[in-house]
Amino acid sequence: MADLLIWLVAALGAVGGVVLGRIWGQVEGKSAGKREAERDAMEDKSKRVERGRDAVRDGRGAGDAAERLRDNDGAW
């Protein structure tokens, strides 16, 4: 009877370990995914800011003001 109880406790421990391992893995995966998404968003934001700065730098003072007005008029 004691042998059966030992085997039962060992089996329950093994099943519990597997379940705990899967739950732990899901939690770690979600947090890693969030970190990666945040990092990608930061990179995207910095690229957009840099492109905007380049556009402002190239747009202001690039040629004659009247010519820029004529060029932009078609975009409206």
C-alpha positions as CSV (number, residue, x, y, z in Angstrom):
1,M,0.0,0.0,0.0
2,A,2.9,2.4,0.8
3,D,4.4,1.7,-2.6
4,L,1.2,2.6,-4.4
5,L,1.0,5.9,-2.4
6,I,4.6,6.7,-3.3
7,W,3.9,6.1,-7.0
8,L,0.7,8.2,-6.9
9,V,2.5,11.1,-5.2
10,A,5.3,10.9,-7.8
11,A,2.9,10.8,-10.7
12,L,1.0,13.8,-9.4
13,G,4.2,15.6,-8.9
14,A,5.3,14.9,-12.5
15,V,1.9,16.0,-13.9
16,G,2.0,19.2,-11.7
17,G,5.6,19.9,-12.9
18,V,4.5,19.7,-16.5
19,V,1.5,21.9,-16.0
20,L,3.5,24.5,-14.1
21,G,6.2,24.4,-16.8
22,R,3.7,25.1,-19.5
23,I,2.1,28.0,-17.6
24,W,5.6,29.5,-16.8
25,G,6.5,29.2,-20.5
26,Q,3.4,31.0,-21.6
27,V,4.0,33.8,-19.1
28,E,7.6,34.2,-20.2
29,G,6.6,34.1,-23.9
30,K,4.0,36.9,-23.4
31,S,6.4,39.1,-21.6
32,A,9.1,38.6,-24.2
33,G,6.6,39.4,-26.9
34,K,5.6,42.6,-25.2
35,R,9.2,43.7,-24.8
36,E,9.9,43.0,-28.5
37,A,6.8,44.9,-29.5
38,E,7.8,47.9,-27.4
39,R,11.3,47.8,-28.8
40,D,9.9,47.6,-32.4
41,A,7.6,50.5,-31.7
42,M,10.4,52.6,-30.3
43,E,12.5,51.9,-33.4
44,D,9.6,52.8,-35.7
45,K,9.0,56.0,-33.8
46,S,12.6,57.1,-34.0
47,K,12.7,56.4,-37.8
48,R,9.5,58.4,-38.3
49,V,10.8,61.3,-36.3
50,E,14.1,61.2,-38.2
51,R,12.2,61.2,-41.6
52,G,10.1,64.1,-40.4
53,R,13.1,66.1,-39.4
54,D,14.7,65.4,-42.8
55,A,11.5,66.5,-44.6
56,V,11.4,69.7,-42.6
57,R,15.0,70.4,-43.2
58,D,14.7,69.8,-46.9
59,G,11.4,71.6,-47.2
60,R,12.2,74.8,-45.5
61,G,14.4,77.1,-47.4
62,A,14.7,74.8,-50.3
63,G,14.4,77.1,-53.3
64,D,12.1,80.0,-53.9
65,A,9.1,80.4,-51.6
66,A,6.8,81.0,-54.6
67,E,8.0,77.9,-56.3
68,R,7.4,75.8,-53.2
69,L,3.8,77.2,-53.0
70,R,3.2,76.3,-56.7
71,D,4.6,72.8,-56.1
72,N,2.4,72.2,-53.0
73,D,-0.7,73.7,-54.5
74,G,-1.3,70.6,-56.6
75,A,-1.2,68.4,-53.5
76,W,-4.2,70.1,-52.0
